[in-house]
Amino acid sequence: MFVVATAGHVDHGKSTLVRALTGMEPDRLAEEQRRGMTIELGFVWTALPSGAVVAFVDVPGHQRFVPTMLAGAGPVPAALVVVAADEGWMPQSAEHLAALDGLGVRHGLIAVTRSDLADFGPALERARAEVAATSMGTVEAVAVSGTTGSGLAELRAALDRLGAALPPPDPGAPVRLWVDRSFTIRGSGTVVTGTLGAGTLTAGDELEIDGRTVRVRALESLGRQASTVAPVARVAVNLRGIDRSAVRRGTALVTPDRFTFVDVIDVRVHGDPVTDLPATVALHVGSAAVPAHVRPLGTDTARLRLDRPLPLRIGDRALLRDPGRHHVAGGLTVLDVAPPPLGRRGSARDRADELSTMDARPDATGEIRRRRVVRRTDLIRMGVPDPPAPLAGDWLIDPAHADRLAQRLADAVAAHDAAHPLDPGLLLEAARHTLGLPDRTVVTAVVRPPLTVRGGRVTAQSVAGNGLPEPIARAVAQVERDLASRPFAAPDANRLTQLGLGRREVAVAVRAGALVRAGDVVLLPGAVERAADVLASLPQPFTLSTARQALGTSRRVAVPLLELLDQKGVTRRLPDDTRVVVDSPATGPSGR
């Protein structure tokens, strides 16, 4: 199947033509049939001589319904431009064609209708010239009469050729189904319709709509139930988990985690000069029409602030229209869906220069270079194909920027260590803040030798293996030698001073796990466990004196060490000042 939207001036026979081609009535509303004028979108289809099926989105031609026309034509890849032989080229012919050109529609046909009422030559020649000057270029043209049937066979053949020339859709792409109609069916719930241009829908799928997750209950295409619908197709989707009041024309059903819902975009405008645009325009994309506030940046680039978020990607085409003047201001191409703020002086000018170099083709290398640090998943949401593997976590970093960050980090660590020699190493969170990075994992990714990450800090490799400054590490090593044969003969204050271990130095060593503090006494790591083993071998309960002798130490050390053991629950002090080792084999679970 392929889908074609009609376009053309009011009362030029668009609905009559598709009715003659399909045998189906595109005008659903009683008012449309009473007035003989299309007001809403109509959807009909037919099989062509090749067996291919063409579905038509029949749009209204009256000036008052241009937004409705754009909602129908926006998601459709091809157009059938209809001009009446007896009236020729008219104002809405021009506005509809300008809209198709702005949207970048590249495939189409011309049908000169009512050829039984007048010479079709002049109308056909003018239509060919007008269309040739747009994105569609030179297209086939057929003179037809919906009343007599003349030319319908030729038009069907031309539609076959048009369908064969359309680029093949990508069934594996993420789904973005712009809703052009929503309604409720009793017993089934909410149903939405749209043109599926890419991706595949399957019953049971989970989709996202305005930040909410919904499930596909059932699908229908061309009036038939389907378990799966591939592109391109007109499709009706029965949704579970959302009320019809929450879904309107212009919303979109999308594959979760594959699109960014944005309300600020940078764009390139194809049409009126950016400086001539009004402050507020209507942005038409897919079936959506959203007020957008314009901030000109360059000669053809601008920043748009939308009144509501839309699921947009880099490279998307859209249309700008001035509703006050009933004027199509031009098309646009989305350059950036996550643009930087413009808060500082000169940032708008710098941004305009940068936008002038962008071609709206999502390229991983270019996007990473511009953004410097970005999540891989965010690039995927922006429409960047196949970003490289993350450098750290989900983060990608521009190589040149990573080198600059590494140098800044080295300078920051050196400055911190110079100011705080007893507290070496910069905390990861402090490093993140200093470098202005979004996540600590990015800090770890830019660490270069001689820096390393240890214990939640970025440290220089000149520190000892335990993360201590060299003077403290040497002093601790001497304590280890002093206690090698008598592990509980803790050095006194004079010895600590002699070794250069004042209160601050001891605190640094304790924080690094190189020493253990028991009151004012310092011991080596593992002293608590070794003491527990020694005391557990004593008859229970035991006295302070017995403990002191067993540990081979002085009262100065034994008192604070036993108090530390009490605090840790290793020992329990009894009312008579004796102690027991808790849960030791000699005492049992109760300590008695």
Backbone hydrogen bonds, N-H to C=O, Kabsch-Sander energy under -0.5 kcal/mol:
donor,donor_aa,acceptor,acceptor_aa,energy
2,F,53,V,-1.9
4,V,55,A,-2.8
5,A,78,A,-2.3
6,T,57,V,-2.3
7,A,80,L,-1.8
10,V,61,G,-0.8
12,H,9,H,-1.2
17,L,13,G,-2.1
18,V,14,K,-2.2
19,R,15,S,-2.1
20,A,16,T,-2.0
21,L,17,L,-2.1
22,T,18,V,-2.2
23,G,19,R,-2.5
28,R,26,P,-1.0
33,Q,29,L,-1.9
34,R,30,A,-2.4
35,R,31,E,-2.6
36,G,32,E,-1.8
37,M,32,E,-1.2
42,G,58,D,-2.4
44,V,56,F,-1.5
46,T,54,V,-2.0
48,L,52,A,-3.3
51,G,48,L,-2.2
54,V,46,T,-2.5
55,A,2,F,-2.6
56,F,44,V,-3.5
57,V,4,V,-2.6
58,D,42,G,-2.9
58,D,56,F,-0.7
59,V,57,V,-0.5
65,F,62,H,-1.8
66,V,63,Q,-1.4
69,M,65,F,-2.3
70,L,66,V,-2.7
71,A,67,P,-1.8
72,G,68,T,-1.6
73,A,69,M,-2.4
74,G,70,L,-2.5
76,V,73,A,-1.4
78,A,3,V,-0.6
79,A,107,H,-1.6
80,L,5,A,-2.9
81,V,79,A,-0.6
81,V,109,L,-2.9
82,V,7,A,-3.4
82,V,80,L,-0.6
83,V,111,A,-2.2
85,A,113,T,-3.1
87,E,84,A,-0.8
88,G,84,A,-3.1
93,S,90,M,-0.5
94,A,90,M,-1.9
95,E,91,P,-2.3
96,H,92,Q,-2.6
97,L,93,S,-2.2
98,A,94,A,-2.5
99,A,95,E,-2.1
100,L,96,H,-2.3
101,D,97,L,-2.5
102,G,98,A,-2.6
103,L,99,A,-2.1
104,G,101,D,-1.1
105,V,100,L,-2.3
107,H,77,P,-0.6
109,L,79,A,-1.9
110,I,140,E,-2.2
111,A,81,V,-3.0
112,V,142,V,-2.5
113,T,83,V,-1.9
113,T,111,A,-0.9
115,S,144,V,-2.1
117,L,114,R,-1.9
118,A,114,R,-0.6
124,L,120,F,-2.6
125,E,121,G,-2.8
126,R,122,P,-2.4
127,A,123,A,-2.5
128,R,124,L,-2.5
129,A,125,E,-1.9
130,E,126,R,-2.5
131,V,127,A,-2.7
132,A,128,R,-2.3
133,A,129,A,-0.8
133,A,130,E,-0.7
134,T,131,V,-2.1
137,G,131,V,-0.8
137,G,134,T,-1.0
140,E,108,G,-0.5
142,V,110,I,-2.7
144,V,112,V,-2.9
145,S,150,S,-2.1
149,G,145,S,-2.2
152,L,149,G,-1.6
155,L,151,G,-2.3
156,R,152,L,-2.6
157,A,153,A,-2.1
158,A,154,E,-2.3
159,L,155,L,-2.6
160,D,156,R,-2.0
161,R,157,A,-2.0
162,L,158,A,-2.3
163,G,159,L,-2.6
164,A,160,D,-2.0
165,A,161,R,-1.2
166,L,162,L,-0.8
166,L,163,G,-0.7
173,A,170,D,-1.3
177,L,253,L,-3.0
178,W,176,R,-0.8
179,V,251,T,-2.8
180,D,193,T,-2.5
181,R,193,T,-1.0
183,F,191,V,-2.6
185,I,189,G,-2.4
188,S,185,I,-2.5
189,G,185,I,-2.9
190,T,239,L,-0.5
191,V,183,F,-3.0
192,V,237,V,-2.2
193,T,181,R,-2.4
194,G,235,V,-1.7
196,L,194,G,-0.6
196,L,233,A,-3.4
197,G,195,T,-0.9
199,G,170,D,-2.9
201,L,229,V,-2.5
203,A,227,S,-2.5
204,G,216,V,-2.6
205,D,202,T,-2.4
207,L,214,V,-2.7
208,E,254,V,-3.0
209,I,212,R,-2.8
212,R,209,I,-1.8
214,V,207,L,-2.8
215,R,240,R,-2.2
216,V,205,D,-2.9
217,R,215,R,-0.7
217,R,238,N,-3.1
218,A,238,N,-1.3
219,L,226,A,-0.7
220,E,236,A,-2.0
221,S,224,R,-2.6
224,R,221,S,-1.5
226,A,219,L,-2.1
229,V,201,L,-2.7
232,V,196,L,-0.7
233,A,196,L,-1.6
235,V,194,G,-2.3
235,V,233,A,-0.5
236,A,220,E,-3.2
237,V,192,V,-3.4
238,N,218,A,-2.8
238,N,236,A,-0.5
239,L,190,T,-2.7
239,L,237,V,-0.6
240,R,215,R,-3.1
246,A,243,D,-1.8
247,V,244,R,-1.7
250,G,179,V,-2.5
251,T,248,R,-2.1
253,L,177,L,-2.5
254,V,208,E,-2.6
254,V,252,A,-0.6
255,T,175,V,-1.9
258,R,255,T,-1.4
260,T,312,L,-0.7
260,T,381,R,-0.8
261,F,259,F,-0.5
262,V,260,T,-0.8
262,V,310,L,-2.7
265,I,304,L,-2.2
266,D,336,D,-2.2
267,V,302,A,-2.7
268,R,333,T,-2.5
269,V,300,D,-3.2
270,H,331,G,-3.4
271,G,269,V,-0.7
272,D,329,A,-3.2
274,V,299,T,-1.1
276,D,273,P,-1.7
277,L,273,P,-0.5
277,L,274,V,-1.4
281,V,292,A,-2.7
282,A,321,R,-2.9
283,L,281,V,-0.6
283,L,290,V,-3.1
284,H,282,A,-0.6
284,H,319,L,-2.9
285,V,283,L,-0.6
285,V,288,A,-1.6
288,A,285,V,-2.6
290,V,283,L,-2.5
292,A,281,V,-3.2
293,H,305,R,-2.4
294,V,279,A,-2.8
295,R,303,R,-2.3
297,L,301,T,-2.6
298,G,301,T,-1.4
302,A,267,V,-1.9
303,R,295,R,-2.7
304,L,265,I,-3.0
305,R,293,H,-2.0
306,L,263,D,-3.0
306,L,304,L,-0.6
307,D,291,P,-2.0
310,L,262,V,-2.3
312,L,260,T,-1.4
312,L,310,L,-1.4
314,I,382,M,-2.6
315,G,334,V,-2.9
316,D,313,R,-1.9
318,A,332,L,-1.9
319,L,284,H,-2.5
320,L,330,G,-3.1
321,R,282,A,-2.2
322,D,327,H,-3.4
325,R,322,D,-0.7
326,H,322,D,-0.7
327,H,322,D,-2.1
329,A,320,L,-1.5
329,A,327,H,-0.8
330,G,320,L,-1.4
331,G,270,H,-2.2
332,L,318,A,-2.2
333,T,268,R,-2.4
334,V,316,D,-2.6
335,L,266,D,-2.5
336,D,266,D,-1.8
347,S,344,R,-1.9
350,D,346,G,-2.2
351,R,347,S,-2.5
352,A,348,A,-2.3
353,D,349,R,-2.1
354,E,350,D,-2.1
355,L,351,R,-2.9
356,S,352,A,-1.7
357,T,354,E,-1.4
358,M,355,L,-1.5
367,E,363,D,-2.7
368,I,364,A,-2.6
369,R,365,T,-2.2
370,R,366,G,-2.4
371,R,367,E,-2.6
372,R,368,I,-2.2
373,V,371,R,-3.1
374,V,396,L,-2.3
376,R,394,D,-3.2
379,L,375,R,-1.6
380,I,376,R,-2.0
381,R,377,T,-2.1
382,M,378,D,-1.7
383,G,379,L,-0.6
383,G,380,I,-1.2
384,V,379,L,-2.6
391,L,395,W,-2.9
392,A,395,W,-1.4
395,W,392,A,-2.9
396,L,374,V,-3.0
398,D,372,R,-2.7
402,A,398,D,-2.7
403,D,399,P,-2.0
404,R,400,A,-1.8
405,L,401,H,-2.7
406,A,402,A,-2.3
407,Q,403,D,-1.8
408,R,404,R,-2.3
409,L,405,L,-2.7
410,A,406,A,-2.2
411,D,407,Q,-2.2
412,A,408,R,-2.3
413,V,409,L,-2.7
414,A,410,A,-2.2
415,A,411,D,-2.4
416,H,412,A,-2.3
417,D,413,V,-2.7
418,A,414,A,-2.0
419,A,415,A,-1.8
420,H,416,H,-2.2
423,D,420,H,-1.9
426,L,458,V,-2.5
428,L,456,G,-2.3
431,A,427,L,-2.6
432,R,428,L,-2.7
433,H,429,E,-2.2
434,T,430,A,-2.5
435,L,431,A,-2.3
436,G,432,R,-0.9
437,L,432,R,-2.3
442,V,439,D,-1.0
443,V,439,D,-0.8
444,T,440,R,-1.7
445,A,441,T,-1.1
446,V,442,V,-0.8
446,V,443,V,-1.3
447,V,444,T,-0.8
451,L,448,R,-2.6
452,T,459,T,-2.6
454,R,452,T,-0.5
454,R,457,R,-2.7
457,R,454,R,-1.1
458,V,426,L,-3.1
459,T,452,T,-3.1
459,T,457,R,-0.7
461,Q,450,P,-2.4
463,V,460,A,-1.7
464,A,468,L,-3.0
467,G,464,A,-2.3
473,A,469,P,-2.7
474,R,470,E,-2.5
475,A,471,P,-1.9
476,V,472,I,-2.6
477,A,473,A,-2.1
478,Q,474,R,-1.7
479,V,475,A,-2.0
480,E,476,V,-2.5
481,R,477,A,-1.7
482,D,478,Q,-2.7
483,L,479,V,-2.1
484,A,481,R,-1.0
489,A,486,R,-1.9
490,A,488,F,-1.5
496,L,492,D,-2.3
497,T,493,A,-2.4
498,Q,494,N,-2.6
499,L,495,R,-1.9
500,G,496,L,-0.6
500,G,497,T,-1.2
501,L,496,L,-3.1
502,G,500,G,-0.9
506,V,502,G,-2.8
507,A,503,R,-2.3
508,V,504,R,-2.1
509,A,505,E,-2.2
510,V,506,V,-2.8
511,R,507,A,-2.5
512,A,508,V,-1.8
513,G,510,V,-1.3
514,A,509,A,-2.6
515,L,509,A,-0.9
516,V,523,L,-3.0
518,A,521,V,-3.3
521,V,518,A,-2.0
523,L,516,V,-3.0
527,A,524,L,-1.8
530,R,526,G,-2.5
531,A,527,A,-2.6
532,A,528,V,-2.2
533,D,529,E,-2.0
534,V,530,R,-2.2
535,L,531,A,-2.8
536,A,532,A,-2.2
537,S,533,D,-0.8
537,S,534,V,-0.8
538,L,535,L,-1.3
542,F,579,R,-2.6
547,A,543,T,-2.3
548,R,544,L,-2.8
549,Q,545,S,-2.4
550,A,546,T,-2.4
551,L,547,A,-2.4
552,G,548,R,-0.9
553,T,548,R,-2.0
557,V,554,S,-0.6
558,A,554,S,-2.9
559,V,555,R,-2.3
561,L,557,V,-2.1
562,L,558,A,-2.7
563,E,559,V,-2.1
564,L,560,P,-2.1
565,L,561,L,-2.2
566,D,562,L,-2.5
567,Q,563,E,-2.2
568,K,564,L,-2.1
569,G,566,D,-1.3
570,V,565,L,-2.2
571,T,565,L,-1.2
572,R,580,V,-2.5
574,L,578,T,-3.4
577,D,574,L,-2.1
579,R,542,F,-2.5
580,V,572,R,-1.7
582,V,570,V,-2.2
582,V,580,V,-0.6
583,D,588,G,-0.8
584,S,581,V,-1.5
587,T,584,S,-0.5
588,G,584,S,-2.6
591,G,588,G,-1.2
592,R,587,T,-0.7
